[in-house]
């Protein structure tokens, strides 16, 4: 019975590495990067406007208070372990 040695080349060796996505053939190009930057700026502006709309003129923030139930469950576990 003859056994063959496993292949020594990895799948990465079969693909060319692209260090600069701006090179020809790269997925990203200058227009896509500019468009992504523009969308990012729009998103930041929208988030800022929404956040500031919840700020009361007297200096406090207005919004729904949400609790974290993990804190209570950790306290109960600690009490159980410590007795």
C-alpha positions in Angstrom: 0.0 0.0 0.0 1.4 3.4 -1.0 0.7 6.6 0.9 1.0 10.0 -0.6 2.4 12.9 1.3 0.0 15.7 2.1 0.1 18.8 -0.1 2.5 21.4 1.2 1.0 24.5 -0.5 -1.6 26.4 1.4 -4.7 27.9 -0.3 -3.3 31.4 0.4 -0.4 30.7 -1.9 -2.8 30.5 -4.8 -4.1 34.0 -4.3 -2.2 37.2 -5.0 -2.1 39.6 -2.0 -3.4 43.1 -2.6 -1.7 45.5 -0.2 -3.2 48.6 -1.8 -7.0 48.4 -2.5 -6.7 51.4 -4.8 -4.7 49.3 -7.3 -6.4 48.4 -10.6 -8.5 45.3 -10.1 -9.0 46.0 -6.4 -12.5 45.8 -5.0 -12.3 49.3 -3.5 -11.7 52.3 -5.6 -11.5 56.0 -5.0 -15.2 56.6 -5.8 -16.3 53.8 -3.4 -14.2 55.2 -0.6 -15.5 58.7 -1.2 -19.1 57.5 -1.2 -18.5 55.5 2.0 -16.9 58.5 3.7 -19.9 60.6 2.6 -22.4 58.1 4.0 -20.4 58.0 7.3 -20.5 61.7 7.6 -24.3 61.7 7.0 -24.8 59.0 9.6 -22.7 60.9 12.2 -24.7 64.1 11.5 -28.0 62.3 11.9 -26.9 60.6 15.1 -25.7 63.9 16.5 -29.0 65.6 15.6 -31.1 62.8 17.2 -28.9 62.8 20.4 -29.1 66.6 20.7 -32.9 66.5 20.2 -33.1 64.5 23.4 -31.1 67.1 25.4 -33.2 69.3 27.5 -32.4 73.0 27.5 -32.0 72.9 31.3 -29.0 70.6 30.8 -30.3 67.1 31.3 -30.9 64.3 28.8 -34.4 63.0 28.2 -34.8 59.3 27.3 -36.1 55.9 28.4 -34.2 54.5 31.4 -33.1 50.9 30.8 -31.8 48.6 33.5 -29.3 45.8 33.2 -30.7 42.6 34.7 -27.3 41.0 34.7 -26.3 43.2 37.7 -29.2 41.8 39.8 -28.5 38.2 38.8 -24.8 38.5 39.6 -25.8 39.9 43.1 -28.1 37.0 43.7 -25.4 34.5 42.6 -22.9 36.2 44.9 -25.3 36.0 47.8 -25.8 32.3 47.1 -22.1 31.5 46.9 -21.1 33.6 49.9 -24.1 32.4 52.0 
